[in-house]
Amino acid sequence: MRLDKYLAQTTGLSRKEVKKRLHAGLVEVNGQPERDSGRHVGSEDQVFLDGESLSEPKPRYIMLHKPEGFVCSNDDPTHVTALTLIDLPAAERLIIAGRLDLDTTGLLLLTDDGQWSHRITSPRHKLSKRYRVQLAEPLIADAEAQIERGILLKHEAKRTKPAQLQRLSDTEALLTLTEGRYHQVKRMFAALGNRVVALHREQVGSILLDPDLAPGEYRDLTDAEVASVYTEPSR
């Protein structure tokens, strides 16, 4: 890894701030002053900034209870991004693993581990996602059967993959999917002649939204939660 990138990742400093410290002679590599921002360093190298030893940061894995009104992107000209809720150094480098719509609430997973994020979002791994759905109209009688065999969405040629619908009341249900087409939940119920009025993601794979997290709050994932993404069986 380039030295300037290494310093930015381990300290949270901007690239501009890193270069200032390099030019000021505040950086040492293996006991020798180093001003070359392009020098490559590895795990065997010892890097010091202003006399303090640095070590490569561990990947971050975060669970956020996303409130309504926040967009799931790193930058948006019209809406506030969910990343602004994360008060951590270099939060802008986090990846949102599995996005939610602006008006959808619930479990949002963030990381700077690209492989872990891919495991969640890749259709090949078929990681399940469970949503609590509030509807404008009562569910039709055979909604469960239709969703189980797949719904033909408007302007699409292939049916959705089999999903599970658990009816909680006439207008509330839990829906578990293993794919993530554009606005899929809303479009599935639209195809059934209904309209989603509130949507909340409760679970991704084996990871459940922590009930102690209020909207806008977050916490680190446990080691078991992180590992579960790799051990979750394909569906």
Residue frames relative to the residue before (quaternion, step in Angstrom):
aa qw qx qy qz dx dy dz
M 1.0000 0.0000 0.0000 0.0000 0.00 0.00 0.00
R 0.5361 -0.6120 0.4692 0.3433 3.58 -1.06 0.74
L 0.5866 -0.6121 0.4035 0.3441 3.56 -1.05 0.79
D 0.6657 0.5019 -0.3309 0.4421 3.62 0.87 -0.82
K 0.6449 0.5046 -0.3175 0.4782 3.58 1.04 -0.76
Y 0.6256 0.5408 -0.3275 0.4570 3.57 1.02 -0.85
L 0.6749 0.4959 -0.2909 0.4626 3.59 0.89 -0.94
A 0.6478 0.5186 -0.3194 0.4576 3.57 0.98 -0.83
Q 0.6965 0.4797 -0.2816 0.4532 3.58 0.91 -0.89
T 0.7136 0.4590 -0.2682 0.4562 3.60 0.97 -0.77
T 0.7751 0.3547 -0.1806 0.4907 3.60 1.12 -0.56
G 0.4225 -0.6961 0.4761 0.3319 3.58 1.14 -0.54
L 0.4582 0.6809 -0.4461 0.3568 3.58 1.29 0.09
S 0.5166 -0.6064 0.4953 0.3464 3.55 -1.21 0.49
R 0.6496 -0.5062 0.3801 0.4211 3.59 -1.23 0.36
K 0.6285 0.5421 -0.3327 0.4476 3.59 1.05 -0.77
E 0.6667 0.4882 -0.2948 0.4799 3.59 0.97 -0.86
V 0.6135 0.5504 -0.3384 0.4540 3.57 1.07 -0.76
K 0.6722 0.5009 -0.3026 0.4535 3.60 0.88 -0.93
K 0.6069 0.5531 -0.3529 0.4486 3.59 1.06 -0.69
R 0.6889 0.4761 -0.2773 0.4709 3.55 0.94 -0.90
L 0.6077 0.5342 -0.3480 0.4735 3.57 1.10 -0.63
H 0.6944 0.4773 -0.2781 0.4612 3.57 0.84 -0.97
A 0.6633 0.4996 -0.2998 0.4697 3.59 1.17 -0.58
G 0.4919 -0.6907 0.4121 0.3334 3.61 1.28 -0.02
L 0.4327 0.7250 -0.4373 0.3097 3.57 1.20 0.51
V 0.6664 0.4889 -0.2949 0.4795 3.59 1.30 -0.09
E 0.0546 -0.7765 0.6275 0.0190 3.55 -1.02 0.90
V 0.1112 -0.7537 0.6431 0.0770 3.54 -1.16 0.70
N 0.8405 -0.0656 -0.0193 0.5375 3.55 -0.66 1.18
G 0.7493 -0.4396 0.2043 0.4511 3.55 0.97 0.98
Q 0.6865 0.4445 -0.2788 0.5034 3.59 1.28 -0.01
P 0.5283 -0.6230 0.4639 0.3429 3.62 -0.97 0.79
E 0.0588 -0.8043 0.5912 -0.0104 3.56 -0.98 0.88
R 0.0826 -0.8143 0.5744 0.0111 3.56 -0.75 1.10
D 0.5532 0.6176 -0.3856 0.4047 3.58 1.29 -0.12
S 0.3073 -0.7877 0.5072 0.1667 3.60 -0.32 1.25
G 0.6896 0.5007 -0.2760 0.4445 3.59 1.17 -0.53
R 0.4295 0.6998 -0.4720 0.3211 3.57 1.25 -0.03
H 0.3477 -0.7365 0.5441 0.2017 3.56 -1.01 0.82
V 0.0931 -0.7798 0.6182 0.0332 3.54 -0.99 0.93
G 0.2019 -0.7795 0.5853 0.0951 3.52 -1.19 0.69
S 0.7506 -0.4051 0.2751 0.4436 3.54 -1.32 -0.03
E 0.6522 0.5226 -0.3207 0.4458 3.60 1.18 -0.47
D 0.6087 0.5712 -0.3490 0.4260 3.61 1.23 -0.30
Q 0.2750 -0.7310 0.6018 0.1672 3.56 -1.17 0.71
V 0.0911 -0.8106 0.5785 -0.0078 3.54 -0.61 1.23
F 0.0861 -0.7884 0.6090 0.0136 3.54 -0.95 1.00
L 0.1084 -0.7564 0.6414 0.0686 3.54 -1.13 0.76
D 0.8316 -0.1058 0.0132 0.5451 3.55 -0.58 1.25
G 0.7441 -0.4326 0.2044 0.4662 3.55 1.00 0.95
E 0.6466 0.5034 -0.3243 0.4726 3.60 1.26 -0.08
S 0.4302 -0.7145 0.4959 0.2420 3.55 -0.84 1.07
L 0.1897 -0.7770 0.5932 0.0913 3.55 -1.01 0.89
S 0.0983 -0.7704 0.6253 0.0760 3.55 -1.18 0.55
E 0.6053 -0.5805 0.4009 0.3686 3.53 -1.13 0.70
P 0.4596 -0.7111 0.4542 0.2771 3.62 -0.75 1.00
K 0.4591 -0.6507 0.5254 0.2996 3.53 -1.17 0.63
P 0.5996 -0.5545 0.4159 0.4001 3.60 -1.12 0.52
R 0.3096 -0.7457 0.5654 0.1685 3.54 -1.16 0.69
Y 0.0585 -0.7748 0.6295 -0.0033 3.56 -1.04 0.89
I 0.0064 0.8414 -0.5314 0.0979 3.55 -0.42 1.26
M 0.2262 -0.7264 0.6361 0.1286 3.52 -1.21 0.79
L 0.0557 -0.7934 0.6062 -0.0056 3.57 -0.82 1.07
H 0.3000 -0.6959 0.6183 0.2085 3.54 -1.08 0.79
K 0.2107 -0.8249 0.5156 0.0967 3.56 -0.05 1.34
P 0.2819 -0.7407 0.5808 0.1859 3.58 -0.88 0.93
E 0.6295 -0.5010 0.4250 0.4147 3.54 -1.32 0.13
G 0.7646 0.4112 -0.2752 0.4130 3.56 -1.15 0.61
F 0.6467 0.4708 -0.3243 0.5049 3.58 1.28 0.09
V 0.3288 -0.7544 0.5397 0.1774 3.55 -0.91 0.96
C 0.3858 -0.7293 0.5240 0.2116 3.57 -1.09 0.78
S 0.4971 0.5887 -0.4963 0.4001 3.54 0.24 1.31
N 0.5765 -0.6028 0.4237 0.3533 3.56 -1.22 0.38
D 0.7953 0.0321 -0.0071 0.6053 3.56 1.19 -0.45
D 0.0909 0.7874 -0.6028 0.0913 3.56 -0.91 0.96
P 0.4149 -0.7554 0.4483 0.2372 3.60 -0.72 1.00
T 0.7705 0.3804 -0.1841 0.4773 3.59 1.15 -0.48
H 0.7906 0.2410 -0.1322 0.5471 3.62 1.13 -0.45
V 0.5273 -0.6039 0.4908 0.3411 3.55 -1.24 0.47
T 0.3578 -0.7522 0.5118 0.2102 3.60 -0.84 0.93
A 0.6119 -0.5700 0.4148 0.3586 3.54 -1.21 0.59
L 0.5721 0.6111 -0.3782 0.3953 3.60 1.16 -0.53
T 0.5904 0.5816 -0.3781 0.4126 3.61 1.13 -0.47
L 0.6049 0.5585 -0.3540 0.4437 3.59 1.25 -0.27
I 0.6445 0.5108 -0.3106 0.4767 3.59 1.27 -0.36
D 0.1322 -0.8120 0.5678 0.0296 3.57 -0.36 1.28
L 0.4041 0.6783 -0.4969 0.3601 3.54 0.44 1.31
P 0.6026 -0.5461 0.4133 0.4097 3.63 -1.16 0.45
A 0.8571 0.0810 -0.0896 0.5008 3.55 -1.10 0.82
A 0.1601 0.8153 -0.5368 0.1464 3.59 1.01 0.78
E 0.6042 0.5883 -0.3533 0.4050 3.58 1.13 -0.62
R 0.6348 0.5305 -0.3334 0.4522 3.60 1.24 -0.27
L 0.5020 0.6532 -0.4293 0.3702 3.58 1.25 -0.10
I 0.3289 -0.7113 0.5923 0.1873 3.54 -1.21 0.70
I 0.3114 -0.7133 0.5919 0.2095 3.57 -1.00 0.83
A 0.1939 -0.8200 0.5353 0.0594 3.55 -0.43 1.29
G 0.8145 0.0242 -0.0604 0.5766 3.56 0.01 1.28
R 0.1422 -0.8595 0.4878 0.0558 3.57 0.12 1.28
L 0.2590 -0.7224 0.6190 0.1669 3.50 -1.37 0.40
D 0.5712 -0.5918 0.4429 0.3567 3.57 -1.16 0.61
L 0.7087 -0.4669 0.3308 0.4127 3.55 -1.30 0.39
D 0.7793 0.3402 -0.1733 0.4970 3.60 0.91 -0.91
T 0.5548 0.5858 -0.3984 0.4362 3.60 1.28 0.18
T 0.2229 -0.7831 0.5720 0.0997 3.57 -0.98 0.89
G 0.5736 0.6567 -0.4108 0.2664 3.53 -1.35 -0.05
L 0.8445 -0.2587 0.1724 0.4362 3.50 -1.35 -0.46
L 0.0394 0.7599 -0.6450 0.0700 3.52 -0.81 1.16
L 0.1894 -0.7877 0.5812 0.0767 3.56 -0.86 1.02
L 0.0621 -0.7967 0.6010 -0.0146 3.56 -0.92 1.00
T 0.0675 0.7968 -0.5934 0.0917 3.57 -1.05 0.77
D 0.2823 -0.7038 0.5988 0.2576 3.54 -1.33 0.08
D 0.5062 0.5999 -0.4186 0.4568 3.55 1.32 0.48
G 0.3200 -0.8036 0.4731 0.1670 3.57 -0.17 1.30
Q 0.6421 0.5304 -0.3272 0.4464 3.57 1.02 -0.80
W 0.6527 0.5110 -0.3069 0.4676 3.58 0.99 -0.86
S 0.6395 0.5231 -0.3162 0.4663 3.56 0.99 -0.85
H 0.6460 0.5252 -0.3152 0.4555 3.58 0.97 -0.88
R 0.6167 0.5587 -0.3456 0.4338 3.58 1.03 -0.76
I 0.6739 0.4880 -0.2836 0.4768 3.58 1.10 -0.74
T 0.7894 0.3880 -0.1749 0.4425 3.56 0.82 -1.01
S 0.5785 0.6128 -0.3865 0.3747 3.60 1.12 -0.49
P 0.4650 -0.6861 0.4794 0.2885 3.63 -0.78 0.94
R 0.5701 0.6287 -0.3785 0.3695 3.59 1.13 -0.58
H 0.7209 0.4520 -0.2514 0.4613 3.59 1.05 -0.74
K 0.2580 -0.8288 0.4747 0.1456 3.59 1.32 -0.17
L 0.1787 0.7946 -0.5560 0.1659 3.59 0.90 0.89
S 0.4126 -0.7450 0.4683 0.2354 3.58 -0.73 1.03
K 0.1087 -0.7529 0.6457 0.0658 3.54 -1.26 0.62
R 0.1620 -0.8032 0.5688 0.0711 3.58 -0.83 1.00
Y 0.1158 -0.8009 0.5875 0.0060 3.53 -0.91 1.06
R 0.2816 -0.6893 0.6356 0.2040 3.53 -1.23 0.62
V 0.1189 -0.8294 0.5458 -0.0102 3.55 -0.61 1.22
Q 0.1428 -0.7477 0.6435 0.0805 3.55 -0.98 0.96
L 0.1744 -0.8286 0.5307 0.0357 3.57 -0.76 1.09
A 0.5474 -0.6313 0.4496 0.3156 3.54 -1.21 0.59
E 0.7916 0.1993 -0.0768 0.5725 3.57 1.10 -0.76
P 0.6250 -0.5279 0.4006 0.4125 3.61 -1.19 0.36
L 0.5440 -0.6170 0.4649 0.3276 3.56 -1.12 0.72
I 0.4822 -0.6404 0.5063 0.3177 3.55 -1.08 0.70
A 0.6921 -0.5379 0.3018 0.3749 3.56 -1.20 0.60
D 0.7918 0.3040 -0.1590 0.5054 3.59 0.91 -0.88
A 0.2075 0.8154 -0.5185 0.1523 3.62 1.12 0.54
E 0.6458 0.5300 -0.3291 0.4401 3.60 0.92 -0.88
A 0.6811 0.4931 -0.2934 0.4548 3.58 0.87 -0.95
Q 0.6555 0.5136 -0.3201 0.4519 3.60 0.94 -0.81
I 0.6778 0.4792 -0.2902 0.4761 3.56 0.95 -0.87
E 0.6249 0.5442 -0.3381 0.4461 3.58 1.05 -0.68
R 0.7507 0.3710 -0.2325 0.4947 3.62 0.94 -0.71
G 0.6168 -0.5685 0.3373 0.4273 3.60 1.28 -0.09
I 0.2684 -0.7646 0.5728 0.1239 3.54 -1.05 0.89
L 0.3233 -0.7096 0.5876 0.2162 3.58 -1.03 0.78
L 0.2356 -0.8022 0.5386 0.1047 3.56 -0.37 1.28
K 0.6257 -0.5488 0.4078 0.3755 3.54 -1.21 0.57
H 0.8414 0.1346 -0.1548 0.5000 3.57 -1.02 0.97
E 0.6520 0.4630 -0.3483 0.4890 3.62 1.14 0.46
A 0.4317 -0.7311 0.4807 0.2192 3.54 -1.12 0.74
K 0.7485 0.3561 -0.2003 0.5224 3.58 1.16 -0.56
R 0.5020 -0.6431 0.4912 0.3052 3.52 -1.09 0.74
T 0.5760 -0.5471 0.4657 0.3898 3.54 -1.25 0.36
K 0.5642 -0.5804 0.4546 0.3717 3.55 -1.19 0.43
P 0.6506 -0.5243 0.3592 0.4156 3.59 -1.12 0.55
A 0.0437 -0.7896 0.6117 -0.0225 3.56 -0.95 0.97
Q 0.3982 -0.7087 0.5324 0.2361 3.56 -1.29 0.28
L 0.1045 -0.7792 0.6171 0.0334 3.56 -0.92 0.98
Q 0.0891 -0.7741 0.6259 0.0311 3.56 -0.85 1.04
R 0.2829 -0.7826 0.5369 0.1391 3.57 -0.45 1.24
L 0.1827 -0.7945 0.5735 0.0812 3.58 -0.70 1.10
S 0.7511 -0.1019 0.0670 0.6488 3.55 1.20 -0.63
D 0.7409 -0.3814 0.2695 0.4828 3.59 -1.22 -0.11
T 0.8155 0.2297 -0.0891 0.5237 3.59 1.02 -0.78
E 0.7003 0.3855 -0.2844 0.5292 3.60 1.19 0.38
A 0.0758 0.8011 -0.5858 0.0966 3.57 -0.96 0.91
L 0.3338 -0.6705 0.6148 0.2472 3.50 -1.41 0.27
L 0.0854 -0.7971 0.5977 0.0090 3.56 -0.83 1.04
T 0.1087 -0.7929 0.5988 0.0309 3.58 -0.82 1.05
L 0.0839 -0.8121 0.5769 -0.0233 3.54 -0.70 1.24
T 0.2153 -0.7512 0.5981 0.1777 3.54 -1.29 0.30
E 0.6963 0.3465 -0.2817 0.5619 3.58 1.21 0.44
G 0.2383 -0.7951 0.5468 0.1099 3.57 -1.23 0.27
R 0.0247 0.8073 -0.5861 0.0644 3.56 0.41 1.21
Y 0.6985 -0.4761 0.3376 0.4141 3.56 -1.29 0.36
H 0.8400 -0.0901 0.0132 0.5349 3.60 -0.73 1.15
Q 0.1333 0.8720 -0.4691 0.0416 3.57 1.13 0.61
V 0.6698 0.5060 -0.3280 0.4333 3.61 0.77 -0.96
K 0.6751 0.4947 -0.2986 0.4586 3.58 0.84 -0.96
R 0.6827 0.4894 -0.2892 0.4590 3.58 0.95 -0.85
M 0.6052 0.5522 -0.3574 0.4484 3.60 1.08 -0.64
F 0.7153 0.4283 -0.2693 0.4821 3.58 0.84 -0.91
A 0.5697 0.5614 -0.3825 0.4626 3.59 1.18 -0.49
A 0.6457 0.5210 -0.3105 0.4640 3.57 1.05 -0.80
L 0.6761 0.4469 -0.2782 0.5155 3.58 1.26 -0.44
G 0.5782 -0.6259 0.3600 0.3799 3.57 1.26 0.26
N 0.6146 0.5320 -0.3434 0.4703 3.56 1.18 0.50
R 0.2837 -0.7463 0.5755 0.1769 3.57 -1.32 0.05
V 0.3743 -0.7160 0.5476 0.2176 3.56 -0.92 0.96
V 0.1558 -0.8007 0.5734 0.0765 3.59 -0.79 1.03
A 0.7844 0.0151 -0.0392 0.6188 3.60 1.24 -0.29
L 0.0510 -0.8010 0.5959 -0.0247 3.55 -0.98 0.95
H 0.0037 0.8065 -0.5848 0.0873 3.54 -0.79 1.11
R 0.2494 -0.7715 0.5651 0.1525 3.60 -0.71 1.06
E 0.2184 -0.8150 0.5316 0.0736 3.54 -0.74 1.13
Q 0.8292 0.0782 0.0447 0.5516 3.57 1.01 -0.77
V 0.0715 -0.7365 0.6707 0.0517 3.53 -1.27 0.71
G 0.8010 -0.0308 -0.0250 0.5973 3.58 -0.46 1.17
S 0.7695 -0.2730 0.2376 0.5263 3.56 -0.68 -1.14
I 0.5543 0.6229 -0.3819 0.3986 3.59 1.29 -0.04
L 0.1606 -0.7956 0.5826 0.0437 3.55 -0.63 1.22
L 0.5279 -0.5978 0.4914 0.3500 3.56 -1.11 0.65
D 0.4520 -0.6990 0.4907 0.2576 3.56 -0.77 1.09
P 0.3987 -0.7431 0.4796 0.2425 3.63 -0.61 1.07
D 0.6173 0.5534 -0.3470 0.4385 3.60 1.23 -0.32
L 0.6039 0.5535 -0.3591 0.4472 3.60 1.26 -0.18
A 0.2831 -0.7335 0.5959 0.1634 3.55 -0.77 1.08
P 0.6623 -0.4785 0.3643 0.4468 3.63 -1.17 0.33
G 0.7770 0.2902 -0.2498 0.4996 3.55 -0.84 1.06
E 0.6365 0.5123 -0.3352 0.4691 3.60 1.24 -0.23
Y 0.1098 -0.7898 0.6024 0.0369 3.56 -1.24 0.51
R 0.0545 -0.7672 0.6357 0.0653 3.53 -1.37 0.22
D 0.5818 -0.5399 0.4627 0.3949 3.55 -1.31 0.24
L 0.4712 -0.6331 0.5264 0.3163 3.55 -1.15 0.58
T 0.4901 -0.6224 0.5148 0.3278 3.55 -1.18 0.52
D 0.6551 -0.4962 0.3796 0.4249 3.59 -1.23 0.32
A 0.6497 0.5216 -0.3214 0.4500 3.59 1.01 -0.80
E 0.6410 0.5169 -0.3236 0.4661 3.59 1.02 -0.76
V 0.6392 0.5188 -0.3248 0.4656 3.57 0.97 -0.84
A 0.6994 0.4839 -0.2728 0.4497 3.58 0.84 -1.01
S 0.5879 0.6216 -0.3690 0.3631 3.59 1.07 -0.68
V 0.5722 0.6018 -0.3787 0.4087 3.59 1.14 -0.55
Y 0.7055 0.4459 -0.2479 0.4919 3.57 1.12 -0.72
T 0.7200 0.4383 -0.2485 0.4773 3.60 1.13 -0.55
E 0.4765 0.6658 -0.4454 0.3624 3.59 1.26 -0.23
P 0.4090 -0.7285 0.4845 0.2592 3.61 -0.70 1.00
S 0.5134 -0.6178 0.4967 0.3288 3.56 -1.16 0.66
R 0.2918 -0.7661 0.5538 0.1461 3.55 -1.12 0.75
